[in-house]
Amino acid sequence: MSSRPAKPNSKALGAKSPQPQKGGKQRRSQATTRRSVGIKAGGIKTLREPLTYALRGAKDDELVKNSLTHPLHSYPARMHPATARALVDICFGIEKVQPRVVLDPFCGSGTTLVEGRAAGLDVIGADLNPLAVRIARAKTWACPKKRLTAFEQLGAKISAAAVEEGKAARRADYEPRPIRILKGVDPAARDEEIAPWYAPHVRRELEFIAGAIDEEREEDEQMADLLSVCLSSLLIKTSRRTSDTSPKGMKRNIARGAPGRWFGERIELMVQGLIDLHREGASGDVTLLERDARKLVGPGVVAPESVGAIISSPPYIGTYDYVDHHRLRLAFLGMPYDDFERKEIGARRRFKGRAHQAALKAIDDFKECLKGFDEVLVPGGLMALMVGDSVAGVEPVWADGVLREIAEDRFSVLGWVSQERDKLGSLEKRAFGEYPKREHILLFEKKSQS
Ligand SMILES: C[S@@+](CC[C@H](N)C(=O)[O-])C[C@H]1O[C@@H](n2cnc3c(N)ncnc32)[C@H](O)[C@@H]1O
């Protein structure tokens, strides 16, 4: 994966790309660049400024971050909503690509899709993580008004009942309900996964909410899925786990009734976000697929040459482990994830002891993805990908170099921007050596067939 080994003797993977130069000098041959606090950009002149804005962000980033349905649910390595907004604008506002259909093949929590909807586009999202798809579906819900009202009322009713349940637990004669049994889920295994993370009274209240959602599922699966996203959004903040990405334990004092109250607040947040999204002009079609990004083309999936632009942030090689990050939430909600566990691309768990091979495999997987992306894009369609440098074992992975190499047969680079990021820990410092670690956005155009 490394086109530029940090150490002359380290194993080099992938084809050669331009060598970095000392002293922060330009290392690209493609175009001249401009510099602004660790940022470099190149390619077509008129695109440098908007791409820089997309990566660096702006003063109103916080406003964008807290707008629409963006704040509903956290997600590891989520794209910044302001970045998604800027990339949608570059592809459909500045470049005016047609058709007005955006695809995010690694949609995660659906940041690109929310921004695509706000811009009036048809949106298609895919992810192998079943929880991601459920979150993205909730955040982009094309809800008829009556259904939204029904959702709000049902959420408020469950919230109030959960608060009562929490308070009732203080009474001497209180009898806890038996633990929920989920269809097709081994109760002992589920309990083993969940029990260590929650204070008993917190778990009882969360299970009470989940039980009410199960009852709703018998009648109305869509409604249950939407409610479960609001529940999922609380599962870390009420637990003893520090965050999705850190399994370290921490102490949290959660009052009785708080989970129920927070659930009600999430319902309100989601309802208001959806109202705002529709006010912004969200009227296009929404398609969400629990699907491998390598298998997107075909009947009933994504039609060839039907997409104007792809805007996405693929998994950073060897950096995250989405199965692991979401194991607690998935177990709590009783969502199966075998397929995801088998096919997640670039997952950190595969790098232990065999990092070089794992990195090569991830690069091959991305190559396969790019083949499908090429097929679904219209001729002249655009592809904006956000990628980050990482470390595989002790080797640096220069994500932009890798991407250019595997994309060059099918795509030409219109513009790019890179920004320095902190090197985390001694391993990264050693692997990157004197070179900066960066995050990049590359904007590609599909090549016309020769
Ligand atoms: C960087 S995250 C995307 C975050 C997203 N942009 C957001 O704002 O929430 C990368 C995503 O790739 C997904 N992923 C990993 N392997 C995949 C595969 N083979 N097919 C589809 N999605 C995959 C992960 O589940 C994760 O959601």
The ligand as a Gaussian input file, in Angstrom:
#p B3LYP/6-31G(d) Opt

LIG

0 1
 C      -15.998000       5.807000       7.115000
 S      -17.444000       4.873000       7.363000
 C      -18.658000       5.802000       6.526000
 C      -19.229000       6.880000       7.426000
 C      -20.287000       7.708000       6.734000
 N      -19.722000       8.536000       5.693000
 C      -21.023000       8.591000       7.728000
 O      -20.971000       9.821000       7.594000
 O      -21.608000       8.047000       8.671000
 C      -17.201000       3.491000       6.323000
 C      -18.373000       2.520000       6.234000
 O      -18.031000       1.444000       5.371000
 C      -18.822000       0.327000       5.768000
 N      -18.304000      -0.887000       5.130000
 C      -17.223000      -1.629000       5.429000
 N      -17.105000      -2.647000       4.577000
 C      -18.130000      -2.552000       3.685000
 C      -18.532000      -3.293000       2.541000
 N      -17.880000      -4.373000       2.138000
 N      -19.624000      -2.871000       1.857000
 C      -20.333000      -1.786000       2.258000
 N      -19.993000      -1.057000       3.347000
 C      -18.913000      -1.429000       4.041000
 C      -18.752000       0.374000       7.286000
 O      -19.825000      -0.330000       7.847000
 C      -18.821000       1.879000       7.536000
 O      -20.141000       2.263000       7.782000

